[in-house]
């Protein structure tokens, strides 16, 4: 992996919130020209983000339900 591409990849992965370990794994696999491995790292991180998103969505749903119940009582 060329240095310029590697540096850009690191910046993007940092912006995405990847841990240092995830970034290091991605870079290491890139140096080995293992794109399948890099894709697995990214897929795993994406799934982690989706799991977090779903957990937050559940919490939002609960808050929305409480608001709904409170507004219903006012009528």
Buried (B, 14 or more C-beta within 10 A) or exposed (E): BEEEEBEEBBEEBEEEEBEEEBBBBBBBBBEEEBEEBBEBBBEEBEEBEEEEEEEEEEEEEEEEEEEEEEEEEEE
